[in-house]
């Protein structure tokens, strides 16, 4: 079994990381908005391909204000667009970091779980062979798998009970 992850984060590094997260939280929380699921579904979305359209529209609205509806404020559009650009400059590197964190957590968790399953299967075999101490360990660890497995009367792998 290949061990692709072996990470030990020093206490000082973990403190610095948590402090940096606290700074982000302190600086961003007052300006962040929360949407419910319905709002997320219903709002028109501005993606990467829409940004140039919005930017051009702002330029046109400033140079050709005769087409500007009275309920649209160019200044507000500029502030909103600037907000998107500023926040994207924060989100993009954080998203890359989050992807790396999630992949690393998944890999480390998988490795730990596979190792635990190997140990569990060894204990299970020891319990079947009546090895001293195996029964207590097996009884404790098998709780993780209670309620799983074959159900009476339900065919498994195409075989009848």
C-alpha positions in Angstrom: 0.0 0.0 0.0 1.5 3.3 -1.2 1.5 6.1 1.3 1.2 9.2 -0.8 0.4 11.6 2.0 2.5 12.1 5.2 1.8 15.5 6.6 2.6 16.8 10.1 1.9 20.6 10.4 4.0 22.2 13.2 2.0 23.9 15.9 3.4 27.3 15.0 2.5 26.9 11.4 -1.1 25.8 12.3 -1.4 28.9 14.5 -0.2 31.1 11.7 -2.6 29.5 9.3 -5.5 29.9 11.7 -4.5 33.5 12.3 -4.5 34.2 8.6 -8.0 32.7 8.3 -9.2 34.8 11.2 -7.9 37.9 9.4 -9.8 36.9 6.2 -12.9 36.3 8.2 -12.6 39.6 10.1 -12.0 41.7 6.9 -14.5 40.0 4.7 -17.5 39.1 6.9 -18.8 42.6 7.2 -19.2 42.9 3.4 -20.3 39.4 2.5 -23.9 38.7 1.7 -25.8 35.4 2.2 -28.2 34.0 -0.4 -30.7 31.2 0.1 -31.0 28.4 -2.5 -33.9 30.0 -4.3 -32.1 33.3 -4.7 -29.0 31.4 -6.1 -31.2 29.7 -8.7 -33.1 32.8 -9.7 -30.3 35.4 -9.9 -28.8 36.1 -13.4 -25.2 34.9 -13.2 -22.1 36.8 -14.4 -19.4 34.3 -15.4 -16.1 34.8 -17.1 -17.6 35.3 -20.5 -20.1 37.9 -19.2 -17.5 40.1 -17.6 -16.3 41.7 -20.8 -19.9 42.4 -21.8 -20.5 44.2 -18.5 -17.3 46.1 -18.8 -18.1 47.3 -22.3 -21.6 48.2 -21.3 -20.3 50.4 -18.5 -18.0 52.2 -21.0 -20.9 52.6 -23.5 -23.2 53.9 -20.7 -20.7 56.5 -19.7 -20.0 57.7 -23.3 -23.6 57.3 -24.6 -25.8 58.1 -21.6 -28.9 58.8 -23.8 -29.6 55.1 -23.8 -29.3 54.7 -20.1 -32.6 53.8 -18.4 -33.4 56.3 -15.6 -33.4 53.5 -13.0 -29.8 52.4 -13.8 -26.9 54.3 -12.1 -23.6 53.9 -13.9 -21.7 54.6 -10.7 -23.5 51.7 -9.0 -22.7 49.4 -12.0 -19.0 50.4 -11.7 -18.9 49.7 -8.0 -20.6 46.3 -8.4 -18.3 45.4 -11.3 -15.3 46.5 -9.2 -16.5 44.4 -6.3 -16.7 41.3 -8.6 -13.2 41.9 -9.8 -11.8 42.5 -6.3 -13.6 39.5 -4.8 -12.6 37.3 -7.7 -9.0 38.2 -7.0 -9.5 36.7 -3.6 -11.7 33.8 -4.6 -9.6 32.4 -7.4 -6.5 31.7 -5.3 -8.6 30.5 -2.4 -10.5 28.1 -4.7 -7.2 26.6 -5.9 -6.1 26.3 -2.2 -9.5 24.7 -1.3 -9.2 22.2 -4.2 -5.7 21.2 -3.0 -6.9 21.0 0.6 -9.9 18.8 -0.3 -7.9 16.5 -2.5 -5.2 16.1 0.2 -7.9 15.5 2.9 -9.6 12.9 0.6 -6.3 11.1 -0.1 -5.1 11.1 3.5 -8.5 10.0 4.7 -8.5 7.2 2.1 -5.1 6.0 3.1 -6.0 6.0 6.8 -9.3 4.2 6.1 -7.6 1.5 3.9 -5.0 1.0 6.6 -7.8 0.7 9.2 -9.7 -1.8 7.1 -6.6 -3.9 6.7 -6.2 -3.9 10.5 -9.9 -4.7 11.0 -9.7 -7.6 8.5 -6.7 -9.0 10.3 -8.5 -8.7 13.6 -11.5 -10.4 12.1 -9.4 -13.3 10.9 -7.8 -13.4 14.3 -11.2 -13.6 15.9 -12.3 -16.4 13.6 -9.1 -18.3 14.7 -9.8 -17.6 18.4 -6.6 -15.6 18.9 -6.4 -14.0 22.3 -7.6 -10.4 22.5 -9.1 -10.4 19.0 -12.7 -10.9 20.0 -12.9 -7.7 22.1 -11.3 -5.6 19.4 -13.5 -7.2 16.6 -16.6 -6.6 18.7 -15.8 -2.9 19.1 -14.7 -2.3 15.5 -17.5 -4.1 13.8 -20.0 -1.6 15.1 -18.9 0.6 12.2 -20.4 -1.9 9.8 -23.6 -2.8 11.7 -26.7 -2.5 9.5 -24.7 -3.0 6.3 -24.3 -6.1 4.3 -26.7 -8.7 3.2 -30.3 -8.6 4.1 -32.2 -11.9 4.4 -34.3 -12.7 1.3 -32.5 -10.0 -0.8 -30.5 -11.4 -3.7 -26.9 -10.2 -3.7 -24.7 -10.3 -6.8 -27.4 -12.0 -8.7 -27.5 -15.0 -6.4 -30.6 -16.3 -4.5 -30.6 -16.7 -0.7 
